[in-house]
Amino acid sequence: MSVAVLIPTYRRNDALADAVRSVFAQTRLPDEIVIVDNDPQAGAQEAVNQLADGAPVRLSYVHEPNPGVSNARNTGFAHTRARFIAQLDDDETASPHWLASLLDARKTLNAPVVFGPVIAQLPDPLTRGVRAAYTQRLYSRLGSSDTQVIDKPHGCGNALFDREALDLPSPVFDQAANEIGGEDDMLFQKLQAQSVRFGWAAQADVYEHVQAPRQSWGKLLQRSFAYGQGPTQTSAQSPGNWAGVAFWMGVGAAQVLVFGACAPLARLISAKAAAECLDKAAQGLGKLIWFEACSPRLYGANA
């Protein structure tokens, strides 16, 4: 059994070092760590060389000069021959039992794709108020306290793939999503169509460190808007599914009207309630304005 941890990175060398060191501290070490540097200038190479000195596992550096989230993930998958690939983002750190928990859940649940919790960590000045609640809502992924089979897949950050048990497309991630994201949603839709079993590893905790500028109001609302575009765009990509487009645009209009109006009142209840209303209103606007030309560039050189 061979296990690789894949970490795509783009100009976050300090955060990358923290992520790699958290993998070094695992109770179950991987066979290799693959770092895909998506900076055209190869800016992470020196940092990786320093980390490789005395590393407890093989540390592989791969340069993917064409910026894009799909490009980076595809290069990582192509580089390693490992059966199991655990994905960790360059702004995340893993708890010591993270990898062991993912692998245990894969075996116990007989699920070829397993996800774990993501817990947002905010800088000290941003620990309360509506913006803090909004940031926690967007960047955390919490689920059941029990390890179990789940119906709905999550995102690639903190996920394990058993590729011997999967019929993965080639390339694995759609390059159309390089700048706008959603490459994982596209992949998991294909796997759902194959009736792939998804699992939840309740103890596989990962911490996402949300630094500037990602916790600014502009970036938060932009991410909600982009997430909201997903259902309408998916319907538009299905030949002749204009009824689906109309349905999701109707849902979006209702979200904008209802949650947009409720947001000021929700603030009187709690910051968490106000954050939920703002998030859903922004998602609703995305369902209405779903055209690709209006999709925020969240990744790559234009981010």
N, C-alpha and C positions, 0 to 999 in steps of 0.2 A: 504494500500500500504506500503510495507516494502522495505527499501533501505539499502544496505550494500556497503561499500567501501572496496575493497580487495587490500592489499599491501603485495606482497611477498618481502622478504628481505634476503640478504646474506652478512653479515659482513660489513654493512654500517650504523652503529648506528647513527652517527651524521646526515647523510643525511636522514635516516629514521625519526628522530625526526622532521626535517624540513617538511618532507612530511606530517606527522601526524598533526602537528600544522596548516598546510595549510588547512587540512580538518576541523579542529576545527573552522576555521574562515569562513566557508561557509555560504552564505546567506540562503541556504537550507541545514540544517544539515542532515546527514544520520541517520538511526536508529542504526547502529553499524559500527564500523571499525574493520575489521578482518586482523590481522597481522600474516602472516605465516613466521616463522623463519626457514630458510632452512639450517642454520648452524648446523652441527652435535653436536657441543658443546653448542647449545642454547645460543649463545652469545648476542642475542637481548633481552633476557627476562628482565634483570634489567632495560634496557632503556625503555621498554614498561611499566614496573611497575611504573617508575617515571612519564611517560606520563599519565598514568591512574589516577593519583592523581589529582582530580578536573576536569577531562575531561568532556566536555559538552554532550558526547554521550557514549554509551557502547563501551568499547575498549576490544576486544577479542584477546588473544594471543594463537597461535597454533604452536606447534613445529613439523616440518616435518624433521626428521633427515637424510633422504635420499636425498642428493643434486641432484638438477636437476630442470630446469625451469618448466617442465610439472608437476613434482611431487608437486612443491610448489603451482602452480595454481589449480591443481586438489584438493589438500587438502583444499584450501580456499573455493572452490565451494562446497565441501562436508560438510564443517563446518557450513555454514550459510543456513538458510531457507528463506532468503530474496528473494523476487520476482525479484528485480532489483539489479544487481551487477555491480558497477562501478570499473574499474581497474585503479590503479595508481601505477607506479613503485617506488621503494625506492630511486631513484635519481631524482624524479620529485616533483615539488610543484604545487599546483593548484591555479588558480586565484579564488577570492571569489565567483564568479558567476558560477564556473565550473559545479558543480553538478546540479544546477537549470537549466542551459542551456542544459545539456545532457537530463534531464528528460522532459523539454519543447519540445526538438526536437523529442524525442521518441513519444510524444503525437501528435505533429503537423504533423509529417511525416508518422505516423503509421509504423515506422521502428523498428523491434525488436532488431537491433544492431545499435548503434550510435557511431560515432567517433568524436574526436575533434582535434584541432590544437596542435602540440607540437613544442615549440620554444626553440632551444638550447641556453644555457647560458654558455659562455666560461670564464675561469679564465683570469684575467687582462693581463698576459704575452702573451696570445694567442688570440689576437683580430684582427689581420690582416695577410695578406699573404696567400699563397696557402694552408697551413695546416689549418689555421682558416676557410677558405672557404670550404675546404673538410669536416672539422668537422661539420660545419653548415649544409652542404648538407646531411650528413649521419644521424645526430641526430635530425634534424628538420622535421616536417611534416606540411606543409602548404597547404591550399586548398582555396576554394572559400570563399569570404567574405559573402556569403549568406548561410543560413541554407537550406539544400536541400537533396533530394534523390541522392545517388551516385551509380555507377555501380561497382566500384572496392573497395573492403574492404581494410583496413589498418591493423596496428598491434594492439596488446592488450593494450599497454600503452596508456591511455586515451581512454577507450572504455566503453560503457554501454551495458549490456545484459539484456533483458527481458526474463527470462527463462520460464515463463509461455507461451510465444508465440513461443518458439523454441523447436525443437526436437533435443536435444543435445545428442551426443554419451556418452557412459560410458566406461572408464573415458572420461571427456570432452576433454582433451588434450593428444595427442599421446605421450607415454613415450619414443618412439624412438627418440624424439627430445630433450630429457633431457639435453644433453651436447652441441648439435650443434645448437639449436634454430630452429625457423620455425614452432613451435607448433601452433602458431596462424594462419599461412598460411594454415596448414593442416586442421584446424578446419573450417576456412572460405571457403575453397574449398568444404567441405561437405555441408555447409550451402548454398553456391551458387547453388549446385546441387539440393537443395530443393526449390530454387527460393525465398530464404529469402531476404527481403527488407533491404537495408543498408542506413543509414542516416549520414549526416554531420552536426554537431552543430558548427557553425562558431564562436560562442562566448565562447565556452567551452575551454578556453586557459589553457594549462599546460606548465610549464617551466622545461626543462631537463637540469640538472646541470652536465656538462661533465668535470669530474676531471681526474687526472692522475690515471692509465696509459692509459685511453681510448682515449686520444687525441694524443697518440704517432703515428708515421707513421706506425709502425708495426701493431698496433691494428686497425687503420683505414683501411689499405689495406686488412688485414685479414677479417674484417667485410664485405667489398665489395666483396671479393672473395667468402665468404660463401653465401652471398645474390645471387651472380651469379650462384652458384651451383644449386639453387632451381629448375628452370625450367627443367634442364636435369635430375636431380634426380627424379622429379615428373614423367617425361616420363618413366624413367627406372623402376619405381615402378608399372606402368600400364602394365599388362601382354601383351607381344607381341608388345609393342609400340616402337620398335627400330627405326622406321622412325622418331618418335618424338625426340629420343635421337640424331639421326644423324642431324636433323634439328637444334636443339639447339647447338650442337657442332659446326655446320657450322656458326651459328650466333656468337658464342663465338670466333671462329677463326677470323671472320671479325672484331669484336670489338677490339681484341688484335692488329691486324694489323693497322686498321684505327686510333683508338683513341690513341694507343701507339705511333704511328708516329706523331700524331697531338699535343700531350701534350706539347713538347718544344715550338712549334709555338704558341699554345694557351696562354702560359705564357706571350707572348708579348702583347696579347690582354687584359687579366685581370686574376687575381688570381681565380676568379669564373670559367672562361672558362677552365683554366688548371686543376682545381679540378674536373670538370665534365669529362674531358678526362681521367684523372687518375682513377676515379671511374669506368667509363665504361670499360676501359681496364682491370682493376682488375676483374670486373664482368665477362668479356669475358673469362678470364683465368679460372675462376670458372666453367663456362659452359663447357669448354674443359676438365678440370681435376675435374670431378664431383663425383668421387668414394668416398664412405663414409669413407674409410680409410684415405682420404686426407681432410676430413671435419674438420675445426678448432673447437676446444673445447672451446666454448665461455661462457659456463655456468657450474655450478657445481664444484665439487672438483678438476677437471682437468683443469679448466679454467686458 
